[in-house]
Amino acid sequence: MDEPVKRRYRIWELAKENLSHNAEPPPAIQVDELAAMMALYDYRPLIDVQLPGTLSRRNGPALNCKTAKISTDTVDLVYEPKVGQSADAARKQSQDLAEGTDVQLRLEKIGEVGGVITARKPEGLQVTLDSQYRPAMQNKLAHMAAEHAVAVDHGAAAQSPITKIEPGIKKSSFLDHTGTLREGTIVRISSLDALIRARIIPPAKSRIVLLHRTRQSPAEVTQAFEIAFAVKFSTPLE
């Protein structure tokens, strides 16, 4: 049983050594370019993210809230009571905000957008954005999707900032879940995760081995985009 594995490993090593003879990969893509290309592909992520903000009628009093889900077209909000205010009081403050009401949203990391209340729930509201705000929202969500793809949101690592860098040597290769050696370009990398551009994208939850410089790093694909994918390393890089 060991012999086929050993033979396959030698083929992999030979392919890795011959990468330098292949054509150069496309220029390294920056996160800004990734966002633009996602917008070009009509990329419309629905992101589960909590961003604090306020909601108000145009020129009216502000109601504290935070996002639950954001897409290019809609924002789902939950009430966020002010300090010393009960959840019931926050809900009562929103009673005059009926479906069809024009509102302004001011959200952290997003800025100011306008829309119409299209649904009311016990815990909050849904706002459908005016069409004029959607192109800018699409671009911002693409940025957030790229950033969240390599964000650490669990364990002790989530309690301390993880430095993500654009490596000096971006050209890389990876062994995908089928054992095929493919070329890629590292957009961002940290000790725990990476965002990689590639012509052929491995499926989410599949396992790969990233080959970069002299390092071989097993990883799991956490998200797959049309032109890039995110991975989490099995063990942190040193």
C-alpha positions as CSV (number, residue, x, y, z in Angstrom):
1,M,0.0,0.0,0.0
2,D,2.9,2.3,0.6
3,E,4.4,2.1,-2.9
4,P,1.7,3.9,-4.8
5,V,1.8,6.8,-2.3
6,K,5.5,7.0,-2.6
7,R,5.3,7.0,-6.4
8,R,2.7,9.7,-6.4
9,Y,4.8,11.8,-4.1
10,R,7.7,11.7,-6.5
11,I,5.5,12.8,-9.4
12,W,4.3,15.7,-7.3
13,E,7.8,16.7,-6.4
14,L,8.8,16.5,-10.1
15,A,5.9,18.7,-11.1
16,K,6.8,21.1,-8.4
17,E,10.4,21.4,-9.7
18,N,9.2,22.0,-13.2
19,L,6.9,24.8,-12.3
20,S,9.6,27.3,-13.2
21,H,9.4,26.2,-16.8
22,N,5.7,26.9,-17.1
23,A,4.2,30.2,-18.3
24,E,4.1,33.0,-15.8
25,P,0.7,33.3,-13.9
26,P,-1.3,36.5,-14.4
27,P,-0.1,39.5,-12.4
28,A,-0.8,39.3,-8.6
29,I,-4.2,40.6,-7.8
30,Q,-4.7,43.1,-5.0
31,V,-7.7,43.1,-2.7
32,D,-9.0,46.3,-4.4
33,E,-8.9,44.6,-7.7
34,L,-10.6,41.5,-6.3
35,A,-13.4,43.7,-5.1
36,A,-13.7,45.3,-8.5
37,M,-13.8,41.9,-10.3
38,M,-16.4,40.6,-7.9
39,A,-18.5,43.6,-8.7
40,L,-17.9,43.0,-12.4
41,Y,-19.1,39.4,-12.0
42,D,-22.3,40.7,-10.3
43,Y,-21.1,39.2,-7.0
44,R,-23.8,39.6,-4.4
45,P,-22.8,38.2,-1.1
46,L,-25.2,37.9,1.8
47,I,-22.9,38.6,4.7
48,D,-23.7,37.7,8.3
49,V,-22.1,40.6,10.1
50,Q,-23.0,42.9,13.1
51,L,-22.2,46.5,12.3
52,P,-23.5,49.2,14.7
53,G,-25.4,52.1,13.3
54,T,-28.5,54.3,13.4
55,L,-31.8,54.3,11.4
56,S,-34.1,57.3,11.1
57,R,-36.7,58.9,8.9
58,R,-35.2,61.5,6.7
59,N,-34.2,64.4,9.1
60,G,-35.9,62.6,12.0
61,P,-34.7,61.2,15.3
62,A,-32.2,58.3,15.2
63,L,-32.9,54.8,16.4
64,N,-29.9,52.7,17.5
65,C,-29.6,49.4,15.6
66,K,-27.1,46.9,14.3
67,T,-27.0,44.8,11.2
68,A,-27.7,41.0,11.1
69,K,-27.3,40.4,7.4
70,I,-26.3,42.7,4.6
71,S,-26.6,42.1,0.8
72,T,-26.4,44.5,-2.2
73,D,-30.1,45.1,-2.1
74,T,-31.2,44.7,1.5
75,V,-30.1,45.2,5.1
76,D,-31.6,43.2,8.0
77,L,-31.4,45.2,11.2
78,V,-32.0,44.4,14.9
79,Y,-32.8,47.0,17.5
80,E,-29.9,48.0,19.7
81,P,-31.1,49.6,23.0
82,K,-29.2,52.6,24.2
83,V,-27.3,52.5,27.5
84,G,-30.0,52.1,30.2
85,Q,-32.8,51.5,27.7
86,S,-34.7,48.2,27.6
87,A,-35.3,46.1,24.5
88,D,-39.1,46.9,24.8
89,A,-38.4,50.6,24.9
90,A,-36.3,50.3,21.7
91,R,-39.1,48.4,20.0
92,K,-41.7,51.0,21.0
93,Q,-39.4,53.7,19.6
94,S,-39.8,52.0,16.2
95,Q,-43.5,51.7,16.2
96,D,-44.1,54.6,13.9
97,L,-41.7,53.2,11.3
98,A,-44.2,51.3,9.1
99,E,-43.5,49.3,6.0
100,G,-43.0,51.7,3.1
101,T,-41.4,54.4,5.3
102,D,-38.4,56.1,3.7
103,V,-35.4,55.9,6.0
104,Q,-31.7,56.8,6.2
105,L,-29.1,54.3,7.5
106,R,-25.7,55.2,8.9
107,L,-23.6,52.1,9.4
108,E,-20.1,51.5,10.5
109,K,-17.8,50.6,7.6
110,I,-20.6,51.3,5.1
111,G,-21.5,54.9,5.6
112,E,-24.8,56.5,4.8
113,V,-27.4,54.8,2.6
114,G,-31.1,55.3,2.0
115,G,-33.9,52.9,1.5
116,V,-37.5,51.8,2.3
117,I,-38.7,49.6,5.2
118,T,-40.0,46.5,3.5
119,A,-40.5,44.1,6.5
120,R,-41.0,44.4,10.2
121,K,-40.0,41.7,12.7
122,P,-40.3,41.5,16.5
123,E,-36.5,42.0,16.8
124,G,-36.0,44.5,14.0
125,L,-36.6,45.7,10.4
126,Q,-35.6,45.0,6.9
127,V,-34.6,47.9,4.6
128,T,-34.5,47.6,0.9
129,L,-31.9,50.0,-0.5
130,D,-32.6,52.7,-3.1
131,S,-31.1,51.7,-6.4
132,Q,-28.7,54.6,-6.4
133,Y,-26.9,53.1,-3.4
134,R,-26.5,49.6,-4.7
135,P,-23.4,49.9,-6.9
136,A,-21.4,51.4,-4.0
137,M,-22.8,48.8,-1.6
138,Q,-21.8,46.0,-3.9
139,N,-18.2,47.3,-4.0
140,K,-18.1,47.6,-0.2
141,L,-19.5,44.1,0.3
142,A,-17.0,42.6,-2.1
143,H,-14.3,44.2,0.1
144,M,-15.9,42.9,3.2
145,A,-16.3,39.4,1.7
146,A,-12.6,39.3,0.8
147,E,-11.6,40.5,4.3
148,H,-14.1,38.2,6.1
149,A,-12.9,35.3,4.0
150,V,-9.5,35.4,5.8
151,A,-10.9,36.7,9.1
152,V,-10.4,34.6,12.3
153,D,-13.7,34.3,14.2
154,H,-13.1,31.5,16.7
155,G,-10.9,30.6,19.6
156,A,-8.2,32.6,21.2
157,A,-7.0,33.9,17.9
158,A,-10.2,35.9,17.6
159,Q,-9.3,37.9,20.7
160,S,-6.0,39.2,19.3
161,P,-5.4,40.9,15.9
162,I,-4.0,38.7,13.2
163,T,-1.7,40.5,10.8
164,K,-2.5,39.8,7.2
165,I,0.1,40.7,4.6
166,E,0.6,40.8,0.9
167,P,3.6,38.6,0.5
168,G,6.7,39.7,-1.5
169,I,6.6,36.5,-3.5
170,K,2.9,36.0,-4.6
171,K,3.4,33.2,-7.1
172,S,2.5,29.9,-5.5
173,S,1.0,26.5,-6.4
174,F,-1.3,24.1,-4.6
175,L,-2.1,20.4,-4.6
176,D,-5.9,20.3,-4.8
177,H,-8.4,17.7,-3.4
178,T,-7.9,15.5,-6.5
179,G,-4.1,15.4,-6.2
180,T,-3.7,17.8,-9.1
181,L,-1.0,20.4,-8.9
182,R,-2.3,23.9,-9.8
183,E,-0.9,27.4,-10.0
184,G,-2.2,30.3,-7.8
185,T,-1.4,33.8,-6.7
186,I,-1.5,34.7,-3.0
187,V,-3.6,37.9,-2.4
188,R,-3.2,37.9,1.4
189,I,-1.8,35.6,3.9
190,S,-1.5,35.4,7.7
191,S,-0.3,32.7,10.1
192,L,-3.7,31.2,10.2
193,D,-5.3,31.7,6.7
194,A,-4.9,32.9,3.2
195,L,-6.8,34.3,0.2
196,I,-5.6,32.8,-3.1
197,R,-6.5,33.7,-6.7
198,A,-6.5,30.8,-9.1
199,R,-7.9,29.8,-12.6
200,I,-9.5,26.7,-11.1
201,I,-11.2,27.0,-7.7
202,P,-11.3,24.0,-5.4
203,P,-14.7,23.4,-3.7
204,A,-15.4,24.7,-0.2
205,K,-14.6,22.3,2.6
206,S,-12.1,20.4,0.4
207,R,-8.5,20.0,1.5
208,I,-5.4,21.3,-0.3
209,V,-1.7,21.7,0.3
210,L,-0.4,25.2,-0.4
211,L,3.2,25.2,-1.8
212,H,4.9,28.6,-1.3
213,R,8.6,29.1,-1.3
214,T,10.0,26.0,0.5
215,R,6.9,25.5,2.6
216,Q,4.2,22.8,2.2
217,S,1.1,23.8,4.2
218,P,-2.0,21.6,4.5
219,A,-5.2,23.7,4.6
220,E,-9.0,23.5,4.3
221,V,-10.9,25.6,1.8
222,T,-13.3,27.8,3.9
223,Q,-14.9,29.9,1.1
224,A,-14.8,29.6,-2.7
225,F,-15.4,32.7,-4.9
226,E,-15.5,32.8,-8.7
227,I,-11.9,34.0,-9.0
228,A,-10.4,33.2,-5.7
229,F,-10.7,31.0,-2.6
230,A,-9.9,31.3,1.1
231,V,-8.2,28.6,3.2
232,K,-7.5,28.0,6.9
233,F,-4.2,26.2,7.6
234,S,-4.3,23.0,9.6
235,T,-1.5,24.3,11.8
236,P,-0.5,28.0,12.2
237,L,2.4,29.1,10.1
238,E,5.5,30.1,12.0
